């Protein structure tokens, strides 16, 4: 897998995780659900490509894993 594709997946997962946290902070259950489903899909794609994206996001917003 190219580093560019892996980097893009990691960035997207981090963005979705952050969006989900923000939606939780606003009490917006709909967007929490939407971002959760999208994040799960990106994690699935990562698994298929051999990239573990399930490590979570650290305080700086960088994906751990």
N, C-alpha and C positions, 0 to 999 in steps of 0.2 A: 504494500500500500504506500502511496506517495505521502511524504510528510505534509504536503499541502492539503490533501484530503483529510488526513488525521487531524491536522490543526483546525481545519474548518469544522469538523465534527465536534471537537473539544470546545471550540468557541461557541458553536450553536447550543451545545448542551449547557454551557455556563450561562449563556443568555436566557435560555428557557428556565433554568433553575432560578436565576435572579428575578425573572418576570413572575414566576410562581410565588416566590417569597414576597414580592411587592403586592401581588394580588391577595395573598393571605393577610398582609398588613392592612389592606383596605377592606378586608372582610368580603371580598368578591368571590364567592364560591364557584361561580360559573367559570371565571378565568383561571382559578386554581385548577379546576378539572381540565380545562382546555390545555393549559400548559403542562399538566401532569401527563396527559395522553401524548402530547407532542414530544415531551422529554423521553417517555418510554419508547416511542418510535425511533428517536435518534439513538437511544441506547441499544435498541435491537439492531439497527443498522450497523452500529459500531461493533457489536458482538459478531455479526456476520462477516465483518471485515477484519476481525481480530484486534479490535481496539476496545479496551475496557473503559467505559465512561461512567461507571456506577460509583466512583470514588467520592462524588459530591463536590461542593464548591467551598473554597476557603473564604476567609473574611475579605480578601482583596478581590474576590470574584473570579479567581483563577480556578480552573477545574483541577481537582486532585485526582490521582488515580494512576 
